[in-house]
Amino acid sequence: MHSYRRPAALVAALLMAGGVLSAAPSAVAAVASVPVAGTGKATAHSVTVKSATTSPKALAAATPGPVLGKDGKPAGSTLPSGSTSGARPAPGAAAAGLRSPAAAGLTSASTLKDPSFTGTGEANSSSTSPTPYVTAAVNATQVAETVNLSLQVFSKTGTSLCTESLASLLGALGGLTEPRIQYDNAAKRYSLVIASMPSTSSDVPVFYLATSQADTACGAWWVYTIILSGNQYPLGGQLNYPYLGQDSTSLLASTNNFTFGSSYLGTGAFAMPKSVAYTGNPFNITTYSVDFSTAPPTVAGIPIQSTTTTYWLAAVPGTGFDVFSMPTNPAGAISFVGTVGAAFSPPSRRVRQPGTSDTLDPLDGRIESSVVQDGHVVWFANGIDDSGFPTVLYGAIDATNGNISDALAFHGNGTDDFNPSIGVSDQGSRGVAVWLNWAYTDPSAGVPVSDTINGVFPGNSVPNLTGSDLTLVTGTSTTSITTFGAYSSVEIDPVASSSTCPAGLTALSAQEYFTSASQWGTFLARTSFC
C-alpha cells in the first residue's frame, strides 16, 4: 500500500483516516469561489428513436476524437511501453474484520433471472473509432448503452430493442465525441451527453444533452443543443472528455476545453436543471472553472437522495484530490473547498498484453467516470502507478472534514489493472455496498484484456481488493488497436432482481474487451450481493 502524506486541507484540520466513515450529513463552508468559465443557452427539439433493432451502419467519416491530456496530446500516448516483470509488492494488510467480496457473496447475475451479455461491438457500431467510449444505464426493464456514436437499447436478457445513430438522434451536422448515459431513478428518465468535435477553427463549440420523455430509451427524447461562449469556448474549441452525473435537482456535466490546435484552456463544470431539461423548455447555464478532469457526482439512493450540497472531485497526481462544492437546490455557484493531501503517481507505463509488444493506454491518473456521493461522503476510483504496475486506486472522502480511506484493487501480483469505475448503493444503517469495475491483463500468465468486477459488502469499510475479483469475460490480445475505452461505468439497478434480491443490491457494469476477430467489443454485466 502506498504511504500518503495527509496535510491540513479541508475546513480545519485533516485527520488520519481509519474505520468506517461517518454517514451523518453536516454543512461545510466553501473556502473560495471559482471563476466563471463561460455561459450557455440550451434549446431543444423533440426526436423519436427509430424502431429498427438492427445496428446503424458505420459512417466512414464518423470518428470520435481522442481523449486529450493536459498537454494537448492523446492521454497516455507518450508513456513508455515498459518492461516491468515479476510481481509487485503485496499491499498493506486490510483492517481487521474486513471480509473479501468472495466471502461476502458478490455473485454473477448470470445465476439470477437477468443474465450478462455482450453489448455493441466494433462490427455494429456507427463509428470507425478504435476506442469504444462505453457507458450503460438501467431502468426496470431496459439496459441502454452508448458506444461512440451509437445508442443501443436491450432488454435485461440481452434482446436488442432499438438502435439509433447518435448523429441522427441529435441532428448533429458535424463530428461528435465521447458520449455518456445515465438513468434518473426518481424521475424515471434517461439522459445522455456528447460533445461536438470541430472540423475547422471557425466551428462553434456545441454541447448536446438528450433526455427521454418517458421511462424508456426507445421512445421520444428532448434533444438540447447548448451553445457555449466565454474564454474557454472559442471558435474551433474542443470540448473534450465530457463527464455526466446528477443530484436530486440537476444534471451535472464538465468538459476539458482546448483550442482547435489542442492547447488546454481550462475545465468548465455546470449544472442543468432537471425541472426544465425534462420538459423541452429552454434554459441557460453558467460554467465554472475547475481543475482538469473534475468529475461530477452521481448521488446515491433509490430514489436519489435529497442533499443540500453537491460535491465534485478531481484527482491531482503528486498531490491528492481537490474537492469542490455546489448548492443543490437550487443549483448555485461552484466553490473550491480544499485539497485532500493523498499523493499518488499516475501510471508510469502503458498496459502490456501477452503475445505482442503492442501496448494499451492507461490514461493519466484522472478520475475516469462520475464519482458517487452518499450523504457527504464521495467515492472515487482512478488509475495510478504501484511499483511500476498500472493499478486501480479507490476510496472515499468525507467532504466535511477531509478524512480519506483509500485502498488498491488489482487482479494479481503480476497484472496490469486499468479503466476503473465505481458504483455505490446506500444500505442504511448497514453501510454501503460498493462495486468496482475495471479491466486487467496478465502477460506472464498469457491472459489478455479481461473485464472484471469486485465489491465491498455493506459495513466493510475500504479494504484492499486483491485477487478476489470476479472475471466476467476474457478476450484476446490486439495488434491493431493501441487505445482503450477511456472510461467505463457502474450504475445501480433501481429494482429488485428477484424475490430474494431487493433493489440496491444489483448493479450494471459496462466495460471494453477485444474479440477473437481482433475487434473491440463491450460487455454488460449485472452482479449482485444476493
N, C-alpha and C positions, 0 to 999 in steps of 0.2 A: 504494500500500500504506500502511496506517495505520502510524504510528510509535507503538510501545508502550513504556511505561516498564516496567522489569523490576527491582523492588527485591528485596532478600534476602527469601526467603519460606519455602522448604521445607527442612527439616532443618538446613541450614547456609547456604551462600550460593547464590543463584540465578544461574546462568551464562547468558550470552547464547546463544541458540540458533544452531545452524549445522551444516549437514551432516546425515547420516543419524543418527537417534537410535540409541543403543546398545540391543541386544536382550538383553543378558546380565542375568538376574534377580539382584536383591540385596534384602536386607531394608531396611525403612525404619522408623524409630522414630516412633510416633504422638506428636504434640505435646500433644494434650489430649483427654480423653474428652468425649463429648457427653451431654446429659441424656437420660434415658429419657422418651419421649413417651407411652407407654401400653403396654398388653398386649392380647393377643387369644387367643381359643380357637377352633380350627378343627375342625369336624366335617363328615363327608362322607356322601353317599349316591350310589348308582350310577344313571346315566341312559344310555340308548342313543339316539343320533341317529336320527331318523326316516329311512326310506329314500327318502322323496319327494325328487325333484330339482327340483320347482317351488318358487319362492321363496315365503316366507310373506307373507301379506297385510299391508299397512300397518296399524298399530294407531293409531287416531286420537289416543289419549291418550299414546302412547309417543314422547315427545320428549326425547332426552337433554339434559342441562343444558349451559349454555355453559362454555367454558374461562374461568376467573377469573384475573385478575391479582392481585397482592398487595394492591391497593386494594379488592378485592371486586367490581370491575366487569369485564364481559367484556373479556378481554385484547385490547388494540389498538383497542377500540371508540372511545376518546376521541382517537385520533390524528387530526390534520388530513388532509384529502384531498390537500393539497399541489398544487403546480403546477410541480414540477421538470421541466425540459425540457432538450433538448440532450444532451450526453454527459458522463459522469463522467470524471475524470482517469484516465489509464492507471495500473494498479498498477505497483509497482516491478518491475524485471526479475527473472525467476526465476533461481535459481542456475545457474551454468554446468554444462552437461552433462545437464540435465533434458530429457526428451523429453515432448512432448504426448501425451495418450492417443490421438489420431488416428494419430500416428506409431508409438505403441506397440502399436496393434492392438486397441483396445476396439471390439467389434463387436456388432451387434444379434443376439440369439439367434434372430431370425427366419431367419437364414441357417443355423441349425442344425436339428436334428430337432424341437426343442421351441419352438414359437412363443410370442410375447407375445400377450395378448388382453385384452379388456375384462372387468372384474370386476363385482361387484354395483353397481347403479346406483339412482338415486332411485326409478325406476318399480317395482323389485322388491325394495326394502328393507322390512324390518319396522318402519320408523320414519318419522315425518314430519319429522325433523330436517333443517334446511338445511345441516348440517355433517356430512359423511361421515367420521367418525373411522375411518381406514383403516389396517390393518396386514395383512401376509400372511406365512405361514411355509411352508416347503417341505421335503418328505422325498424319498425316492427316486422316488415315483410321483405324489404329490399336492401340490397347492397349496391351502392353507387360508387363507381371508380372513375377517377380522372387520370389519364395517362397521356402525357404530351399534349396532343390536340384532339383527344377523343374523350367523350363521356359514354361509358357503358354501364348499364344497369342490369343486375342479376337478381333472381330470387335467392333466398337463403340456401337453396340447394344447388345453386350454380347455373340455373337455366337463364339464358340471356333474354331479357325482357325488352330492351330497346337500346339503340346505339345512335349516337349523334356526333358529328364533327363539331368541335367547339367553335371553329371559324364560322360554320353555318349557324350554330345556335346563337352566337353573339352578333352575327352580321359584320364581322371584322373584315376589313378590306386589306389590311396589312398583316405583318407577321405577329405571332403570339408566342409566349414562352412561359413555362413553369406554372401550371395550374395547381390549385389545391381545392379540396371539397370537404365539407363538414355537415353535420346534422344538428339541428336545434331540437332537443328532446322536450322542451317546454312548449314552444310554438308549433312544433311538428312541421318544420320547414328545412329543406336543404339550402345551402349556399355554397357558391364556388367563386374563386377569383382567378384571374390570369392577367398578365401584363402584356402590353404591346411591345413589339420589337421593331425599332426603326430601320428603315431601309435607306434613308437619306438623312442628312444633317438638318433638314428643314421639317421633318416629321414632328407632329405634336405628340408628346407622351400621353398615353391613354391607359387608364387602369379600368379593367372590366370587373363588375360584380354581377352575379346572377343569383336570384332567389326563387325557389319553387313557389308556385301559387297555391299548392295544396300539399298534402302529405304523400307525395310521390315524386320521383325524379323523372318519370316518363310522361309527364303532362306539361302544363303551361308553366313558363318561367317569366319573371320580370328580369330583363337584361338592362343593366345600368352601364352607361358609358360615362366615365369620370374623367373630365379634362382637368389636368393639374397645371398649376402655374406657380412661379416663385424661383428662387435661386437654385434650388435642387432639381428644377424641372425645365431646363432649357429646350429649345427646339432640337430635335435629334437625340434627346436624352433617353438613356436606357433605364427602365425600371426593372432592376434585376432581383431575382430570388424573393418574390413576394411571399409573405407569411400570411396565415389566416388563423384566427382564433375567435373567441366570443365570451362575453359575460351575459348577465341576465337581460341587459337592455341594448347591447351594441354588438355588431360585428366588428372585429378588430383586425387590422392589417398593418404591415410595414413593408417597405421596399428599400433595397440598397440602390442608390441612384448614381449613374455615371453619365459622362458626356458621350457624344457619338464616337469619340475617339477612345473611350473606356478609361477616362480619368475619373477617379472617385470624387463625388460631390458631397456625399453625406447620406444618412439614412433617415427616412421620414416615417413616422408612425401615426396612425389615425384611427378614429372610431366612426362607424356608420350606424345611425340609429335604426334598430330593428322595427320600431313602430312605424317608420316610413319606408324602409327598404323592403318590407314585406307587402307593401301596398302599390308600388309602382309610381308613387309620387316623387317629385324631385327633392333633393336635399343638398346642402352644402357641407363641406368638410374643411377642417384645419389640420394640417400635418405638422408634427413636432419633430425637431432634430434630436435624434438619439444616437446611441452607439451603433457601430457596424453590426448588422445582423441581430438587432434587438428583436426578440421573439415575443409576440403577444401570448397571453394565456388562453387556454380553454378552461373555463371554470367548471369544476366538478359538480356532480349531483344529478339525480333523477327525481324531479326536474332540476335544471341548472340552479345552483344556489343563488340567492339574492345577497349581494355584497355591497358594502359602502365604498370600498377601494379595490381597484383592479391593478394587478402588479405585472409589469413587463420585465424581461430578463435578458441580459446579454452576457455571453462568455467572452472574457478578455484574456487571451493567452499571456502567461507571465504574471498575471495579477489575480484573477479570480472572476468574480461575477458582479456586474453593475445592475442595480435594482432601480426601476422606475415605477412611479405610481400615477394613477388617474382616478378621479372621482367616477363612481359607477353610474349613479342615477341622479341627475343626468350626467352623461359623459362630459368631462371638462378637460382642462389643460393637463398635459403630461409633465411630471416633475421628476427630477433626479433625487432618489432617496439616499443612495450611498453605495460604497463598494464593499463586497464581502471578499476579504483577502484570503483566497484559497488557490494559490498559484498552481497552474498546470502548464504543461508544454503541449502544443498541438502535435499531430502525427509528424514524425521526423522522416518518414519514407513512405513509399507507395505500397499498396497491398500486393503481396505475392500470390501467384497461382501455381498449382502443380503442373508439370509437363510443358511449361512455356516460360520464356523470360519476359513475356508481356505482363504488365502490372496494371493495377486499377487505382483510381483516385480516391483517397480517404478524406478529401476536403481539408479544412484549415483550423479545426478546433471550434468552429461556430456551433451553436445550438441549431440543429437542422430542422426541427419541427416545433410546433407550438409547445410551450410549457403548460403544465396543468396547475391551476390554483385551487387549493382546497382550504377554504377559510382564508387565513393569512399565510398559509404555507405554500411555497411554489416548488413544484417538482420539475426536474430537468434531466436531459441526457445529452451528451456530446462526445465527440471523438477526441482522444488525447494520445500522447505517447507514454508508453510504460516500458522502460528499459529497452527501447528500440522497437517495440511492437505497437502497431495501431491497436488501440484498446478503447472500450466504452467506459465512460465515467457517468454515473447517475447519482442523484441525490435530491435533497430537499432543503430549502432555505426558509427560515422563519423571517418574513419580511418586517416584522415588528421589532426585532432585536438583532437580526443578522446571524443567529445561530445556523450553522450548516452541518448536516450529516451527509456524507458522500461515501461512495464505495465504487469498486471496479466490477466490471462484468466482462467475462471472456469465456469462450468455449473450452479452451485447453491451453496448456502452458506453451505450446508452440504455434498457436493460431494467431491470425490477423483478424481483428474484430472491428466493424465499422458500420456506418449508416444507421445510427440508432434513432428510435422514437419511443415515447413513453405514454402510458395511459394510467389513470388513477381513478378509482371508484371509492367514494366515501361510504364506510360501513358503520357510521355512527360511533357508538361507544367502543366498538371493536377495533377502530382504527381505519386504515385504508388498504385496499387491495391494489397492487401495483403490477402492471405488465411492462416488460422491457423487450422491444423488438429490434433485432439487428441482423447483419449478415457476417459470415466468417469464412475464411479459408484455412486449410492446414496443409501447406505444401509438403512437409516432411512425411505426412501420412497419406498423401495423394488425394486429399479432399478438396474439391473445387468449391466455388461460391455456394454456400448453403444458407438458407434462411432459417432463423431460429428465434425462439422466444423463451423468456424466463419470467419469473414473477416473485412477488413477496406477499405472503399470506397476511391478512389483517392482523395487526398487533406486533409485527416482526421487525419494525424499525427499518434500517437501511443496511442489510448485510452485503458482503461481497458475494456476487453471483458467478461462481466459477465452477464449470464442469457439471452443472445441474440443469442446464437449459434443455429445451425440447426442440430438436431439429425438425423442421416442418417439411422442407424439401431440399434435396441435394441436386445441384445442376451439373454443369460441365465447365471446363476452363474455356476462355475465349482468346483467340489470337487476332481478332479483328476489331475489338472494342476496348478502349483504354479508359473510358469514363465509367462511372457507376451512377446509380439513381439520384444522387444528390439529396434526397430525403425519402422518408418512409412515413408510415402513420400507424397510430393505435387509437381506436375510438370505442368507448364502452357501449355495448348493446343495451338499448333502453328498455327491452322487455325480457321476461323470463325465457330461458332457453328450453326449459322443460318443467314439468310439475314439481321436480325436485331441485331445480336450479333457478332461484329467483333472479329478478333483474338486478344488475350491478355486479354480477359475478362472472360474466362472459364478456369478452372484448374481441373486436375485429382488428386484425393487423394486415398491413399491405407492405410488400417488400419485393425487390427485384432478384432475379437469378438468371442464369444462362441455360438455354435449352440444348438438347442434343443436336439441333440444327445450327448451332453456333449463333443463335439469335437471342436477344433478351426476351424474358418473359416476366410476368408478375404473378405473385401468389397471394391469395386472400385466405386468411386463416381465422377461425373462431376458436378461441381457447378459453377454458373455464376453470374456476376454482372448485367446481362442484364435483 
